[in-house]
Amino acid sequence: MTARGGSTDRSLERTDILEAVAFVVAINVVGGLPGIISSPDSAWFRDLEKPGFYPPEIAFPVVWTLLFTLMGVALWLIWRSSRTGRTLALGLFVAQMAVNVAWTPVFFGLGELFAGLVVIASLWVLVAATIVAFRAVDRRAAALLVPYLLWVTFAAVLNYELWRLNS
């Protein structure tokens, strides 16, 4: 970031934009990999009884792409910060991302609805903690994760209902 014309206004340089795009692409790739390995196209998942509020299948890739994009920008904001709390925020982000990535193989790969519920409950706690840690470093980054927490909340309810209806 540079100050232009001696003012205190800061503008993004081309390298900043490229770096932000790289973060967005990386998070989308990492987040999308489990879906390639374990997908909802399996016969057992198609045969599950689903609640009335189950969204159309197209909603999932659209929502996750948007959320991973927001997460990538949020992570980039924290990464480039020098504020106190940055290391904790980054560590929590990595932890929640690892749990996020674990959910798909547990739920779809193993077909374990209850174990998926345990994983997604853990994910919810980690995402909430990540938002708190991000807020201490950069409020914008924290705000970018709020839709993610809302979606994980919805997904947890959906996971619970799938488990309840099919147990």
DSSP file with accessible surface (Angstrom, degrees, kcal/mol):
  #  RESIDUE AA STRUCTURE BP1 BP2  ACC     N-H-->O    O-->H-N    N-H-->O    O-->H-N    TCO  KAPPA ALPHA  PHI   PSI    X-CA   Y-CA   Z-CA
    1    1 A M              0   0   79      0, 0.0     2,-0.3     0, 0.0    11,-0.1   0.000 360.0 360.0 360.0 139.8    0.0    0.0    0.0
    2    2 A T  E     -A   11   0A  51      9,-0.9     9,-1.3     7,-0.0     2,-0.5  -0.933 360.0-121.3-130.6 152.4    1.3    3.4   -0.8
    3    3 A A  E     -A   10   0A  63     -2,-0.3     2,-0.4     7,-0.2     3,-0.4  -0.782  32.2-143.4 -88.2 131.8    0.2    6.9    0.0
    4    4 A R  S >  S-     0   0  145      5,-1.0     3,-1.8    -2,-0.5     5,-0.2  -0.838  72.8  -4.4-100.4 134.3   -0.5    8.8   -3.2
    5    5 A G  T 3  S-     0   0   88     -2,-0.4    -1,-0.2     1,-0.3     3,-0.1   0.772 122.1 -67.6  61.2  26.0    0.4   12.5   -3.5
    6    6 A G  T 3  S+     0   0   78     -3,-0.4    -1,-0.3     1,-0.2    -2,-0.1   0.468 102.9 128.2  76.7  -0.1    1.6   12.8    0.1
    7    7 A S  S <  S-     0   0   46     -3,-1.8    -1,-0.2     2,-0.1    -3,-0.0  -0.310  71.0-118.1 -82.6 173.1   -2.0   12.2    1.4
    8    8 A T  S    S+     0   0  133     -5,-0.1     2,-0.2    -3,-0.1    -1,-0.1   0.462  77.6 116.6 -89.7  -1.4   -2.9    9.7    4.0
    9    9 A D        -     0   0  119     -5,-0.2    -5,-1.0     1,-0.0     2,-0.4  -0.482  54.5-152.1 -66.7 136.2   -5.3    7.9    1.6
   10   10 A R  E     -A    3   0A 176     -2,-0.2     2,-0.3    -7,-0.2    -7,-0.2  -0.920  11.9-170.2-113.4 134.7   -4.1    4.4    0.9
   11   11 A S  E     -A    2   0A  37     -9,-1.3    -9,-0.9    -2,-0.4     2,-0.3  -0.881  27.7-104.4-122.1 156.7   -4.9    2.7   -2.3
   12   12 A L        -     0   0   83     -2,-0.3     2,-0.2   -11,-0.1    -2,-0.0  -0.609  32.0-146.5 -79.5 134.4   -4.4   -0.9   -3.4
   13   13 A E     >  -     0   0   63     -2,-0.3     4,-2.1     1,-0.1     3,-0.5  -0.550  30.7-101.8 -91.9 166.3   -1.6   -1.6   -5.7
   14   14 A R  H  > S+     0   0  200      1,-0.2     4,-2.6     2,-0.2     5,-0.2   0.884 123.0  54.2 -55.7 -40.9   -1.7   -4.2   -8.4
   15   15 A T  H  > S+     0   0   91      1,-0.2     4,-2.3     2,-0.2    -1,-0.2   0.872 106.1  53.0 -65.4 -34.5    0.4   -6.6   -6.3
   16   16 A D  H  > S+     0   0   19     -3,-0.5     4,-2.5     2,-0.2    -1,-0.2   0.924 110.6  46.9 -63.7 -44.3   -2.1   -6.3   -3.4
   17   17 A I  H  X S+     0   0   87     -4,-2.1     4,-2.6     2,-0.2    -2,-0.2   0.928 112.4  49.2 -65.0 -43.7   -5.0   -7.2   -5.7
   18   18 A L  H  X S+     0   0  100     -4,-2.6     4,-2.3     1,-0.2    -1,-0.2   0.894 111.2  50.3 -62.7 -39.2   -3.1  -10.1   -7.2
   19   19 A E  H  X S+     0   0   75     -4,-2.3     4,-2.1    -5,-0.2    -2,-0.2   0.928 110.5  49.2 -64.4 -44.0   -2.3  -11.3   -3.7
   20   20 A A  H  X S+     0   0   15     -4,-2.5     4,-2.3     1,-0.2    -2,-0.2   0.923 110.9  50.1 -61.3 -43.4   -6.0  -11.0   -2.6
   21   21 A V  H  X S+     0   0   78     -4,-2.6     4,-2.9     1,-0.2     5,-0.2   0.909 108.0  53.8 -61.7 -41.0   -7.0  -13.0   -5.7
   22   22 A A  H  X S+     0   0   58     -4,-2.3     4,-2.7     1,-0.2    -1,-0.2   0.906 108.4  49.2 -61.1 -41.3   -4.5  -15.7   -4.9
   23   23 A F  H  X S+     0   0   37     -4,-2.1     4,-2.5     2,-0.2     5,-0.2   0.922 111.9  48.9 -62.6 -44.1   -6.0  -16.0   -1.4
   24   24 A V  H  X S+     0   0   24     -4,-2.3     4,-2.3     2,-0.2    -2,-0.2   0.937 113.5  45.9 -62.3 -46.4   -9.5  -16.3   -2.8
   25   25 A V  H  X S+     0   0   82     -4,-2.9     4,-2.6     1,-0.2     5,-0.2   0.936 112.4  51.2 -63.2 -45.0   -8.4  -18.9   -5.3
   26   26 A A  H  X S+     0   0   51     -4,-2.7     4,-2.9    -5,-0.2     5,-0.3   0.923 111.3  46.5 -60.2 -45.3   -6.5  -20.9   -2.7
   27   27 A I  H  X S+     0   0   13     -4,-2.5     4,-2.9     1,-0.2     5,-0.2   0.903 112.5  50.8 -66.5 -38.4   -9.4  -21.0   -0.3
   28   28 A N  H  X S+     0   0   37     -4,-2.3     4,-1.9    -5,-0.2    -2,-0.2   0.909 113.0  46.3 -64.6 -38.9  -11.8  -22.0   -3.0
   29   29 A V  H  X S+     0   0   81     -4,-2.6     4,-1.7     2,-0.2    -2,-0.2   0.962 115.9  43.8 -67.4 -51.0   -9.5  -24.8   -4.1
   30   30 A V  H  < S+     0   0   65     -4,-2.9     3,-0.2     1,-0.2    -2,-0.2   0.934 117.6  46.2 -59.9 -45.5   -8.9  -26.1   -0.6
   31   31 A G  H  < S+     0   0    9     -4,-2.9     4,-0.3    -5,-0.3    -1,-0.2   0.827 114.5  47.6 -67.5 -31.1  -12.6  -25.8    0.3
   32   32 A G  H >X S+     0   0   33     -4,-1.9     4,-0.9    -5,-0.2     3,-0.7   0.712  90.2  81.5 -85.0 -19.6  -13.7  -27.4   -2.9
   33   33 A L  H >X S+     0   0   89     -4,-1.7     4,-1.6    -3,-0.2     3,-1.2   0.893  86.9  55.0 -56.6 -44.9  -11.4  -30.4   -2.9
   34   34 A P  H 3> S+     0   0    5      0, 0.0     4,-3.2     0, 0.0    -1,-0.2   0.866 102.4  58.8 -59.9 -31.0  -13.5  -32.6   -0.5
   35   35 A G  H <4 S+     0   0   37     -3,-0.7    -2,-0.2    -4,-0.3    -3,-0.1   0.774 103.7  51.8 -67.7 -25.2  -16.5  -32.2   -2.8
   36   36 A I  H << S+     0   0  138     -3,-1.2    -1,-0.2    -4,-0.9     3,-0.2   0.880 116.2  40.0 -75.4 -37.3  -14.5  -33.8   -5.6
   37   37 A I  H  < S+     0   0  139     -4,-1.6     2,-0.5     1,-0.3    -2,-0.2   0.913 130.4  21.6 -77.9 -46.0  -13.6  -36.7   -3.4
   38   38 A S  S  < S+     0   0   13     -4,-3.2    -1,-0.3    -5,-0.2    71,-0.2  -0.973  78.7 174.9-128.7 117.4  -16.9  -37.2   -1.6
   39   39 A S    >   -     0   0   42     -2,-0.5     3,-1.0    -3,-0.2    -3,-0.1  -0.822  44.4-115.4-125.4 164.2  -20.0  -35.8   -3.2
   40   40 A P  T 3  S+     0   0   37      0, 0.0     6,-0.1     0, 0.0    -1,-0.0   0.409  96.5  90.7 -75.1   6.0  -23.8  -35.9   -2.6
   41   41 A D  T 3   +     0   0  112      4,-0.1     2,-0.0     5,-0.0    -3,-0.0   0.413  59.9 117.8 -81.5   3.5  -24.3  -37.8   -5.8
   42   42 A S  S <> S-     0   0   38     -3,-1.0     4,-2.1     1,-0.1     5,-0.2  -0.344  74.7-121.1 -72.2 154.9  -24.0  -41.1   -4.0
   43   43 A A  H  > S+     0   0   55      1,-0.2     4,-1.8     2,-0.2     5,-0.1   0.894 110.2  55.0 -62.8 -40.9  -26.9  -43.5   -3.9
   44   44 A W  H  4 S+     0   0   83      1,-0.2     4,-0.5     2,-0.2    -1,-0.2   0.889 108.4  48.0 -64.4 -36.6  -27.2  -43.5   -0.2
   45   45 A F  H >4 S+     0   0    3      1,-0.2     3,-1.2     2,-0.2    -1,-0.2   0.918 109.4  52.3 -70.2 -40.1  -27.5  -39.7    0.0
   46   46 A R  H 3< S+     0   0  149     -4,-2.1    -1,-0.2     1,-0.3    -2,-0.2   0.847 109.1  52.5 -61.1 -32.0  -30.1  -39.6   -2.7
   47   47 A D  T 3< S+     0   0  133     -4,-1.8    -1,-0.3    -5,-0.2    -2,-0.2   0.554  85.8 108.8 -82.8  -9.2  -32.2  -42.2   -0.8
   48   48 A L  S <  S-     0   0   28     -3,-1.2     2,-0.4    -4,-0.5   118,-0.1  -0.408  77.7-113.7 -67.4 145.0  -32.1  -40.2    2.5
   49   49 A E        -     0   0  115    113,-0.2   116,-0.1    -2,-0.1    -1,-0.1  -0.649  38.9-156.2 -74.2 132.0  -35.3  -38.6    3.6
   50   50 A K        -     0   0   60     -2,-0.4   112,-0.0   115,-0.1   108,-0.0  -0.866  15.3-109.5-115.8 146.7  -34.8  -34.9    3.5
   51   51 A P    >   -     0   0   13      0, 0.0     3,-1.9     0, 0.0    -1,-0.0  -0.295  33.5-108.5 -68.8 159.7  -36.6  -32.1    5.4
   52   52 A G  T 3  S+     0   0   88      1,-0.3    -2,-0.0    -2,-0.0     0, 0.0   0.728 117.2  58.0 -61.2 -23.4  -38.9  -29.8    3.5
   53   53 A F  T 3  S+     0   0   88      2,-0.0    -1,-0.3   105,-0.0   105,-0.1   0.319  72.0 131.4 -92.8  10.7  -36.5  -26.9    3.8
   54   54 A Y    <   -     0   0   41     -3,-1.9     3,-0.1     1,-0.1    -4,-0.0  -0.452  57.6-127.9 -64.3 124.7  -33.7  -28.8    2.0
   55   55 A P        -     0   0   20      0, 0.0    -1,-0.1     0, 0.0     5,-0.1  -0.268  28.6 -85.5 -73.1 163.0  -32.4  -26.4   -0.7
   56   56 A P    >>  -     0   0   92      0, 0.0     3,-1.9     0, 0.0     4,-0.5  -0.355  42.9-112.7 -63.0 148.2  -32.1  -27.2   -4.4
   57   57 A E  T >4 S+     0   0   88      1,-0.3     3,-1.1     2,-0.2    -3,-0.0   0.820 113.8  63.7 -54.8 -34.9  -28.7  -28.9   -5.1
   58   58 A I  T 3> S+     0   0  119      1,-0.3     4,-1.5     2,-0.2    -1,-0.3   0.771  89.5  70.6 -64.3 -22.6  -27.5  -25.9   -7.2
   59   59 A A  H <> S+     0   0   23     -3,-1.9     4,-3.1     1,-0.2     5,-0.3   0.872  90.1  60.8 -62.3 -35.9  -27.6  -23.8   -4.0
   60   60 A F  H <X S+     0   0   41     -3,-1.1     4,-2.7    -4,-0.5     5,-0.3   0.948 106.8  39.5 -65.0 -53.1  -24.6  -25.6   -2.4
   61   61 A P  H  > S+     0   0   70      0, 0.0     4,-2.1     0, 0.0    -1,-0.2   0.894 118.7  49.8 -65.5 -33.5  -21.9  -24.9   -5.0
   62   62 A V  H  X S+     0   0   93     -4,-1.5     4,-2.1     2,-0.2    -2,-0.2   0.962 115.0  42.3 -66.9 -49.4  -23.1  -21.3   -5.5
   63   63 A V  H  X S+     0   0   36     -4,-3.1     4,-3.0     1,-0.2     5,-0.2   0.933 115.2  49.4 -64.1 -45.9  -23.2  -20.5   -1.8
   64   64 A W  H  X S+     0   0   58     -4,-2.7     4,-3.1    -5,-0.3     5,-0.3   0.891 108.9  52.5 -65.1 -36.6  -19.9  -22.2   -1.0
   65   65 A T  H  X S+     0   0   76     -4,-2.1     4,-1.9    -5,-0.3    -1,-0.2   0.942 112.7  45.4 -62.8 -44.2  -18.1  -20.4   -3.8
   66   66 A L  H  X S+     0   0  103     -4,-2.1     4,-2.5    -5,-0.2    -2,-0.2   0.942 115.4  46.8 -62.6 -46.7  -19.4  -17.1   -2.5
   67   67 A L  H  X S+     0   0    7     -4,-3.0     4,-2.8     1,-0.2    -2,-0.2   0.922 111.7  49.7 -64.4 -43.8  -18.5  -18.0    1.1
   68   68 A F  H  X S+     0   0    9     -4,-3.1     4,-2.3     2,-0.2    -1,-0.2   0.869 110.3  52.6 -63.8 -33.4  -15.0  -19.3    0.2
   69   69 A T  H  X S+     0   0   47     -4,-1.9     4,-2.2    -5,-0.3    -2,-0.2   0.950 110.9  45.7 -65.9 -46.6  -14.5  -16.0   -1.7
   70   70 A L  H  X S+     0   0   39     -4,-2.5     4,-2.6     1,-0.2    -2,-0.2   0.907 112.9  51.5 -61.5 -40.4  -15.5  -13.9    1.3
   71   71 A M  H  X S+     0   0    0     -4,-2.8     4,-2.9     2,-0.2    -1,-0.2   0.893 107.6  52.5 -64.2 -39.9  -13.2  -16.2    3.5
   72   72 A G  H  X S+     0   0    0     -4,-2.3     4,-2.4     2,-0.2    -2,-0.2   0.922 111.3  45.7 -63.0 -42.5  -10.3  -15.7    1.1
   73   73 A V  H  X S+     0   0   47     -4,-2.2     4,-2.4     2,-0.2    -2,-0.2   0.930 113.6  50.0 -65.6 -43.8  -10.6  -11.9    1.3
   74   74 A A  H  X S+     0   0    0     -4,-2.6     4,-2.0     1,-0.2    -2,-0.2   0.930 111.3  48.4 -60.3 -45.7  -11.0  -12.0    5.1
   75   75 A L  H  X S+     0   0   22     -4,-2.9     4,-3.1     1,-0.2    -1,-0.2   0.920 109.6  52.9 -61.7 -41.7   -7.9  -14.2    5.4
   76   76 A W  H  X S+     0   0   14     -4,-2.4     4,-2.1     1,-0.2    -1,-0.2   0.913 106.6  52.7 -60.8 -42.3   -6.0  -11.8    3.1
   77   77 A L  H  < S+     0   0   11     -4,-2.4     4,-0.5     1,-0.2    -1,-0.2   0.901 114.2  42.3 -60.7 -40.8   -6.9   -8.8    5.3
   78   78 A I  H >< S+     0   0    0     -4,-2.0     3,-1.1     1,-0.2    -2,-0.2   0.918 110.7  56.6 -71.6 -42.5   -5.7  -10.6    8.4
   79   79 A W  H 3< S+     0   0  121     -4,-3.1    -2,-0.2     1,-0.3    -1,-0.2   0.887 109.7  44.7 -55.8 -41.6   -2.5  -11.9    6.7
   80   80 A R  T 3< S+     0   0   68     -4,-2.1    -1,-0.3    -5,-0.2    -2,-0.2   0.562  95.3  99.8 -85.8  -4.7   -1.4   -8.5    5.7
   81   81 A S    <   -     0   0   22     -3,-1.1    57,-0.1    -4,-0.5    -3,-0.0  -0.466  53.4-163.6 -80.3 152.9   -2.1   -6.9    9.1
   82   82 A S        +     0   0  121     -2,-0.1    -1,-0.1    55,-0.1     3,-0.1   0.227  49.5 126.4-114.6  13.1    0.6   -6.3   11.6
   83   83 A R  S >  S-     0   0  150      1,-0.1     3,-1.5    -5,-0.1    54,-0.1  -0.300  71.3 -91.1 -74.9 154.8   -1.9   -5.9   14.5
   84   84 A T  T 3  S+     0   0  137      1,-0.2    -1,-0.1     2,-0.1    -2,-0.1  -0.337 112.4  37.1 -59.5 139.8   -1.7   -7.8   17.8
   85   85 A G  T 3> S+     0   0   30     -3,-0.1     4,-2.5    52,-0.0    -1,-0.2   0.306  77.9 118.2  98.1  -6.6   -3.8  -11.0   17.6
   86   86 A R  H <> S+     0   0   66     -3,-1.5     4,-2.7     1,-0.2     5,-0.2   0.912  73.5  51.1 -58.9 -45.7   -2.9  -11.8   14.0
   87   87 A T  H  > S+     0   0  110      1,-0.2     4,-2.5     2,-0.2    -1,-0.2   0.924 111.7  46.6 -62.9 -44.2   -1.2  -15.1   14.8
   88   88 A L  H  > S+     0   0  114      2,-0.2     4,-2.7     1,-0.2     5,-0.2   0.931 112.5  50.9 -61.5 -45.0   -4.2  -16.3   16.9
   89   89 A A  H  X S+     0   0    0     -4,-2.5     4,-2.2    44,-0.2    -2,-0.2   0.921 111.6  46.9 -60.3 -44.4   -6.6  -15.2   14.2
   90   90 A L  H  X S+     0   0   25     -4,-2.7     4,-2.4     2,-0.2    -1,-0.2   0.908 111.7  51.5 -64.2 -41.5   -4.6  -17.1   11.5
   91   91 A G  H  X S+     0   0   43     -4,-2.5     4,-2.3    -5,-0.2    -2,-0.2   0.911 110.6  47.6 -62.7 -42.2   -4.4  -20.2   13.7
   92   92 A L  H  X S+     0   0   35     -4,-2.7     4,-2.9     2,-0.2     5,-0.3   0.891 109.7  53.8 -66.4 -37.4   -8.1  -20.2   14.3
   93   93 A F  H  X S+     0   0    5     -4,-2.2     4,-2.4    -5,-0.2    -2,-0.2   0.945 109.8  47.0 -61.2 -46.6   -8.7  -19.8   10.6
   94   94 A V  H  X S+     0   0   99     -4,-2.4     4,-2.4     1,-0.2    -2,-0.2   0.923 112.8  50.3 -61.0 -42.8   -6.6  -22.8    9.8
   95   95 A A  H  X S+     0   0   39     -4,-2.3     4,-2.1     1,-0.2    -2,-0.2   0.940 112.4  45.1 -62.5 -47.2   -8.3  -24.9   12.5
   96   96 A Q  H  X S+     0   0    1     -4,-2.9     4,-2.7     1,-0.2    -1,-0.2   0.884 112.1  52.9 -67.1 -33.9  -11.8  -24.0   11.3
   97   97 A M  H  X S+     0   0   13     -4,-2.4     4,-2.7    -5,-0.3    -1,-0.2   0.912 107.9  51.0 -66.7 -39.8  -10.8  -24.6    7.6
   98   98 A A  H  X S+     0   0   61     -4,-2.4     4,-1.7     2,-0.2    -2,-0.2   0.917 113.0  45.2 -62.3 -42.2   -9.4  -28.1    8.6
   99   99 A V  H  X S+     0   0   34     -4,-2.1     4,-1.4     2,-0.2    -2,-0.2   0.911 111.5  53.4 -69.1 -39.6  -12.7  -29.0   10.3
  100  100 A N  H >X S+     0   0   11     -4,-2.7     4,-0.7     1,-0.2     3,-0.6   0.948 110.3  46.9 -56.8 -48.8  -14.7  -27.6    7.4
  101  101 A V  H 3< S+     0   0   41     -4,-2.7    -1,-0.2     1,-0.2     3,-0.2   0.829 109.0  56.5 -65.4 -29.6  -12.7  -29.7    5.0
  102  102 A A  H 3X S+     0   0   40     -4,-1.7     4,-1.8    -5,-0.2    -1,-0.2   0.790  92.6  70.8 -73.1 -26.9  -13.2  -32.8    7.2
  103  103 A W  H <X S+     0   0   44     -4,-1.4     4,-3.2    -3,-0.6     5,-0.3   0.919  92.5  54.3 -60.2 -47.2  -17.0  -32.5    7.3
  104  104 A T  H  X>S+     0   0   24     -4,-0.7     4,-2.5     1,-0.2     5,-1.3   0.934 110.7  43.3 -59.0 -49.6  -17.6  -33.6    3.6
  105  105 A P  I  4>S+     0   0   50      0, 0.0     5,-2.0     0, 0.0     6,-0.3   0.880 117.0  48.5 -66.0 -32.0  -15.7  -36.9    3.8
  106  106 A V  I  <5S+     0   0   28     -4,-1.8     6,-1.9     3,-0.2     4,-0.3   0.960 121.9  33.3 -67.9 -49.4  -17.2  -37.7    7.2
  107  107 A F  I  <5S+     0   0    2     -4,-3.2     4,-0.4    -5,-0.2    -3,-0.2   0.976 136.9  18.7 -73.2 -57.1  -20.7  -37.0    6.1
  108  108 A F  I  <5S+     0   0   27     -4,-2.5   -69,-0.2    -5,-0.3    -2,-0.1   0.899 127.9  46.4 -84.6 -43.7  -20.7  -38.0    2.5
  109  109 A G  I   <S+     0   0   45     -5,-1.3    -3,-0.2     1,-0.2    -2,-0.1   0.932 128.4  24.6 -66.9 -47.7  -17.7  -40.3    2.3
  110  110 A L  S   <S-     0   0  120     -5,-2.0    -1,-0.2    -4,-0.3    -3,-0.2   0.598  97.4-131.9 -91.4 -15.6  -18.4  -42.4    5.4
  111  111 A G        +     0   0   22     -4,-0.4     2,-1.0    -6,-0.3    -4,-0.2   0.819  53.1 151.0  67.7  30.3  -22.1  -41.8    5.4
  112  112 A E     >  +     0   0  101     -6,-1.9     4,-2.2     1,-0.2    -1,-0.2  -0.779  20.2 176.0-100.8  93.8  -22.0  -40.9    9.1
  113  113 A L  H  > S+     0   0   20     -2,-1.0     4,-1.8     2,-0.2    50,-0.2   0.910  81.1  44.5 -65.7 -43.8  -24.8  -38.4    9.8
  114  114 A F  H  > S+     0   0  109      2,-0.2     4,-2.2     1,-0.2    -1,-0.2   0.924 113.6  49.5 -69.7 -43.0  -24.2  -38.2   13.5
  115  115 A A  H  > S+     0   0   36      1,-0.2     4,-2.5     2,-0.2    -1,-0.2   0.903 109.4  54.0 -61.5 -37.7  -20.5  -37.9   13.2
  116  116 A G  H  X S+     0   0    0     -4,-2.2     4,-2.9     1,-0.2    -1,-0.2   0.899 106.0  52.8 -60.3 -38.8  -21.1  -35.1   10.6
  117  117 A L  H  X S+     0   0   30     -4,-1.8     4,-2.2     2,-0.2    -2,-0.2   0.911 108.8  49.1 -64.0 -41.0  -23.3  -33.4   13.2
  118  118 A V  H  X S+     0   0   75     -4,-2.2     4,-2.1     2,-0.2    -2,-0.2   0.931 112.8  48.1 -63.7 -43.9  -20.4  -33.5   15.7
  119  119 A V  H  X S+     0   0   26     -4,-2.5     4,-2.5     1,-0.2    -2,-0.2   0.939 112.5  47.3 -62.9 -45.9  -18.0  -32.1   13.1
  120  120 A I  H  X S+     0   0    6     -4,-2.9     4,-2.4     1,-0.2    -1,-0.2   0.854 109.3  53.8 -70.7 -30.2  -20.3  -29.3   12.1
  121  121 A A  H  X S+     0   0   52     -4,-2.2     4,-1.9    -5,-0.2    -1,-0.2   0.924 110.6  47.4 -65.7 -41.2  -21.0  -28.4   15.7
  122  122 A S  H  X S+     0   0   58     -4,-2.1     4,-2.4     1,-0.2    -2,-0.2   0.902 110.2  53.1 -63.3 -40.5  -17.2  -28.1   16.2
  123  123 A L  H  X S+     0   0    5     -4,-2.5     4,-3.0     1,-0.2     5,-0.2   0.920 105.4  54.0 -60.9 -43.3  -17.0  -26.1   13.0
  124  124 A W  H  X S+     0   0   99     -4,-2.4     4,-2.5     1,-0.2    -1,-0.2   0.928 109.6  47.4 -58.0 -46.4  -19.6  -23.6   14.3
  125  125 A V  H  X S+     0   0   91     -4,-1.9     4,-2.5     1,-0.2    -1,-0.2   0.926 113.9  47.4 -61.3 -44.8  -17.6  -23.1   17.5
  126  126 A L  H  X S+     0   0   40     -4,-2.4     4,-2.5     2,-0.2    -2,-0.2   0.887 111.1  50.2 -67.3 -38.3  -14.4  -22.5   15.6
  127  127 A V  H  X S+     0   0    1     -4,-3.0     4,-2.6     2,-0.2    -2,-0.2   0.940 111.3  49.1 -65.5 -43.3  -16.0  -20.2   13.1
  128  128 A A  H  X S+     0   0   25     -4,-2.5     4,-2.1    -5,-0.2    -2,-0.2   0.932 112.9  47.4 -60.7 -43.7  -17.5  -18.1   15.9
  129  129 A A  H  X S+     0   0   36     -4,-2.5     4,-2.6     1,-0.2    -1,-0.2   0.887 110.2  53.2 -64.9 -37.2  -14.1  -18.0   17.7
  130  130 A T  H  X S+     0   0    1     -4,-2.5     4,-3.2     2,-0.2     5,-0.2   0.914 106.9  51.9 -64.5 -40.9  -12.4  -17.0   14.4
  131  131 A I  H  X S+     0   0   24     -4,-2.6     4,-2.6     2,-0.2    -2,-0.2   0.933 110.5  48.2 -60.9 -44.7  -14.8  -14.1   13.9
  132  132 A V  H  X S+     0   0  106     -4,-2.1     4,-1.3     2,-0.2    -2,-0.2   0.936 114.5  45.6 -61.1 -45.8  -14.0  -12.9   17.4
  133  133 A A  H  X S+     0   0   10     -4,-2.6     4,-0.7     1,-0.2   -44,-0.2   0.904 113.0  50.0 -66.2 -39.9  -10.3  -13.2   16.8
  134  134 A F  H >X S+     0   0    0     -4,-3.2     4,-3.7     1,-0.2     3,-1.2   0.899 104.6  59.0 -63.9 -39.3  -10.6  -11.5   13.4
  135  135 A R  H 3< S+     0   0  134     -4,-2.6    -1,-0.2     1,-0.3     4,-0.2   0.863 100.3  56.2 -60.3 -34.1  -12.5   -8.7   14.9
  136  136 A A  H 3< S+     0   0   59     -4,-1.3    -1,-0.3    -3,-0.2    -2,-0.2   0.756 119.6  31.9 -68.8 -21.5   -9.6   -7.9   17.2
  137  137 A V  H << S-     0   0    3     -3,-1.2     2,-0.3    -4,-0.7    -2,-0.2   0.835 138.5  -3.1-101.8 -46.6   -7.4   -7.5   14.1
  138  138 A D     X  -     0   0   19     -4,-3.7     4,-1.8    -5,-0.1     3,-0.3  -0.852  51.9-156.6-155.4 111.8   -9.7   -6.2   11.4
  139  139 A R  H  > S+     0   0  160     -2,-0.3     4,-2.4     1,-0.2     5,-0.2   0.816  96.4  58.0 -61.4 -33.5  -13.4   -5.6   11.8
  140  140 A R  H  > S+     0   0  145      2,-0.2     4,-2.0     1,-0.2    -1,-0.2   0.923 105.1  50.3 -62.8 -42.2  -13.9   -5.9    8.0
  141  141 A A  H  > S+     0   0    0     -3,-0.3     4,-0.7     1,-0.2    -2,-0.2   0.903 110.5  49.7 -62.9 -41.8  -12.4   -9.3    8.0
  142  142 A A  H >X S+     0   0    6     -4,-1.8     3,-1.2    -8,-0.3     4,-0.6   0.929 109.1  51.9 -61.9 -44.2  -14.7  -10.4   10.9
  143  143 A A  H >< S+     0   0   61     -4,-2.4     3,-1.1     1,-0.3    -1,-0.2   0.867 102.6  59.8 -62.4 -34.9  -17.8   -9.0    9.0
  144  144 A L  H 3< S+     0   0   45     -4,-2.0     4,-0.3     1,-0.2    -1,-0.3   0.736 103.5  52.6 -66.1 -21.1  -16.9  -11.0    5.9
  145  145 A L  H <X S+     0   0    1     -3,-1.2     4,-2.1    -4,-0.7    -1,-0.2   0.585  85.0  85.7 -90.7 -10.2  -17.1  -14.2    8.0
  146  146 A V  H <X S+     0   0   65     -3,-1.1     4,-2.4    -4,-0.6     5,-0.2   0.926  87.6  51.3 -60.6 -44.8  -20.6  -13.5    9.3
  147  147 A P  H  > S+     0   0   51      0, 0.0     4,-2.5     0, 0.0    -1,-0.2   0.890 108.2  54.7 -60.0 -32.9  -22.4  -15.0    6.3
  148  148 A Y  H  > S+     0   0    2     -4,-0.3     4,-2.8     2,-0.2     5,-0.2   0.938 107.6  48.2 -62.7 -46.8  -20.2  -18.1    6.7
  149  149 A L  H  X S+     0   0   31     -4,-2.1     4,-2.3     1,-0.2    -1,-0.2   0.911 111.3  51.0 -62.0 -40.1  -21.4  -18.5   10.3
  150  150 A L  H  X S+     0   0  114     -4,-2.4     4,-2.3     2,-0.2    -1,-0.2   0.922 111.9  46.6 -63.2 -42.8  -25.0  -18.1    9.2
  151  151 A W  H  X S+     0   0   39     -4,-2.5     4,-3.3     2,-0.2    -2,-0.2   0.911 110.9  51.2 -66.5 -41.7  -24.6  -20.8    6.6
  152  152 A V  H  X S+     0   0    1     -4,-2.8     4,-2.5     2,-0.2    -1,-0.2   0.894 109.0  52.7 -63.3 -35.8  -22.8  -23.2    9.0
  153  153 A T  H  X S+     0   0   55     -4,-2.3     4,-2.1    -5,-0.2    -2,-0.2   0.952 112.3  44.2 -61.3 -49.1  -25.7  -22.6   11.4
  154  154 A F  H  X S+     0   0   62     -4,-2.3     4,-2.7     1,-0.2    -2,-0.2   0.928 113.4  51.0 -60.6 -45.0  -28.2  -23.5    8.6
  155  155 A A  H  X S+     0   0   19     -4,-3.3     4,-3.0     1,-0.2    -1,-0.2   0.864 108.0  52.9 -63.6 -35.2  -26.1  -26.5    7.6
  156  156 A A  H  X S+     0   0   20     -4,-2.5     4,-2.7     2,-0.2    -1,-0.2   0.921 110.1  47.2 -65.9 -42.8  -25.9  -27.7   11.2
  157  157 A V  H  X S+     0   0   73     -4,-2.1     4,-2.6     2,-0.2    -2,-0.2   0.924 113.8  48.5 -63.0 -43.0  -29.7  -27.6   11.4
  158  158 A L  H  X S+     0   0    9     -4,-2.7     4,-2.6     2,-0.2    -2,-0.2   0.936 111.2  49.6 -62.7 -44.7  -30.0  -29.4    8.1
  159  159 A N  H  X S+     0   0    3     -4,-3.0     4,-2.4     1,-0.2    -2,-0.2   0.924 111.2  50.4 -59.6 -44.4  -27.4  -32.0    9.2
  160  160 A Y  H  X S+     0   0   99     -4,-2.7     4,-3.2     1,-0.2    -2,-0.2   0.933 110.9  48.2 -59.7 -46.7  -29.4  -32.5   12.4
  161  161 A E  H  X S+     0   0   33     -4,-2.6     4,-2.9     1,-0.2     5,-0.2   0.891 110.1  51.4 -64.5 -39.3  -32.7  -33.0   10.5
  162  162 A L  H  X S+     0   0    5     -4,-2.6     4,-1.3     2,-0.2    -1,-0.2   0.922 113.3  45.6 -62.1 -42.4  -31.1  -35.4    8.1
  163  163 A W  H  X S+     0   0   76     -4,-2.4     4,-0.6    -5,-0.2     3,-0.3   0.942 115.0  47.4 -64.1 -47.5  -29.8  -37.4   11.1
  164  164 A R  H >< S+     0   0  121     -4,-3.2     3,-0.8     1,-0.2    -2,-0.2   0.925 114.1  46.2 -61.9 -44.6  -33.2  -37.2   12.9
  165  165 A L  H 3< S+     0   0   40     -4,-2.9    -1,-0.2     1,-0.2    -2,-0.2   0.742 120.1  38.9 -71.6 -21.9  -35.2  -38.2    9.9
  166  166 A N  H 3<        0   0   53     -4,-1.3    -1,-0.2    -3,-0.3    -2,-0.2   0.241 360.0 360.0-117.2  13.4  -33.0  -41.1    8.9
  167  167 A S    <<        0   0  107     -3,-0.8    -3,-0.0    -4,-0.6    -4,-0.0  -0.585 360.0 360.0 -90.7 360.0  -32.0  -42.6   12.3
